[in-house]
Amino acid sequence: MRMCLCIATVLAYSLLAVGQLVAADEKEVTLKGTITCAKCDLKLAEKCATVIKVQENGADVVYWFDSASHKKNHKAICMDPKAGTVTGTVSEKDGKKWIKVTKLDFGD
């Protein structure tokens, strides 16, 4: 019984440590740029995807909206890119920068 308790405790601390590492990789930022469609405007995808294109160090950088943010915001920008500001949690996966949008304002 003690052995099971020790193993459970070690697993719990391991999961806690991994969770903290993942959280450290993600940070909330505010991005200002052009909110547009990765397929229709930028020709970066085979299917429509909502992105924000920003200038960082003199180069264009594209942040892809997560699935829920894409569904909520895509209709407003497909075929009609808009300037705007996006606030959310940024992460990186498969060589792309992703943002989980918490706030979006058009026209900034």
C-alpha positions in Angstrom: 0.0 0.0 0.0 2.8 2.4 0.8 4.5 1.6 -2.5 1.3 2.5 -4.4 1.0 5.8 -2.4 4.6 6.7 -3.2 4.1 6.0 -6.9 0.9 8.0 -7.0 2.7 10.9 -5.2 5.6 10.8 -7.7 3.2 10.8 -10.7 1.2 13.7 -9.3 4.3 15.8 -8.9 5.5 14.8 -12.3 2.2 15.9 -13.9 2.4 19.2 -12.0 5.9 19.9 -13.2 5.0 19.1 -16.9 2.0 21.4 -16.6 4.2 24.2 -15.3 6.6 23.8 -18.2 3.8 23.9 -20.8 2.4 27.0 -19.1 5.8 28.7 -19.2 5.9 28.2 -23.0 2.6 30.1 -23.4 2.2 33.8 -22.7 -0.5 36.3 -23.4 0.3 39.0 -25.9 -1.4 41.7 -27.9 -0.7 41.6 -31.7 -1.5 44.4 -34.1 -1.7 43.7 -37.8 -4.0 42.4 -40.6 -6.5 39.8 -39.7 -7.1 37.7 -42.8 -7.6 34.3 -44.4 -4.6 32.1 -44.8 -6.1 30.4 -47.9 -8.0 33.1 -49.7 -5.6 36.1 -49.1 -2.2 34.7 -48.2 -2.3 31.4 -50.1 -0.7 29.6 -47.1 -3.3 26.8 -46.6 -5.6 24.5 -48.6 -8.6 25.3 -46.3 -9.7 28.6 -44.9 -8.0 29.5 -41.7 -8.1 32.8 -39.7 -4.7 34.4 -39.1 -3.2 37.7 -38.1 -0.2 38.9 -40.1 2.1 41.2 -38.1 5.5 42.9 -38.6 8.2 41.7 -36.3 11.8 42.8 -36.7 11.0 44.0 -40.3 9.5 40.7 -41.4 5.9 39.4 -41.8 5.0 36.9 -39.1 1.7 34.9 -39.3 -0.1 33.8 -36.1 -2.8 31.1 -36.7 -6.0 31.3 -34.7 -7.0 28.2 -32.7 -10.0 26.3 -33.9 -12.6 28.0 -31.7 -11.2 31.5 -32.5 -11.2 30.7 -36.2 -14.9 29.6 -36.2 -16.0 32.6 -34.2 -14.1 35.2 -36.3 -13.6 33.9 -39.9 -16.8 35.1 -41.5 -15.9 38.7 -40.9 -12.5 38.5 -42.6 -12.7 35.9 -45.4 -12.2 37.7 -48.7 -12.1 41.0 -46.8 -8.9 41.4 -44.7 -9.2 43.9 -41.8 -6.7 45.8 -39.7 -7.1 44.9 -36.0 -5.7 44.0 -32.7 -5.8 40.5 -31.2 -5.0 39.6 -27.5 -4.5 36.0 -26.5 -2.2 33.2 -25.5 0.5 32.4 -27.9 2.1 29.0 -28.4 4.1 27.2 -31.1 3.3 23.9 -32.7 4.5 22.2 -35.8 6.6 25.2 -36.8 3.6 27.6 -36.7 2.7 30.3 -34.2 -0.8 29.9 -32.8 -2.9 32.3 -30.8 -5.9 31.4 -28.6 -7.9 34.7 -28.9 -9.3 36.2 -25.8 -10.0 39.6 -27.3 -10.3 40.9 -30.9 -10.8 44.5 -32.1 -11.2 45.5 -35.7 -10.1 48.9 -37.0 -7.1 49.6 -34.8 
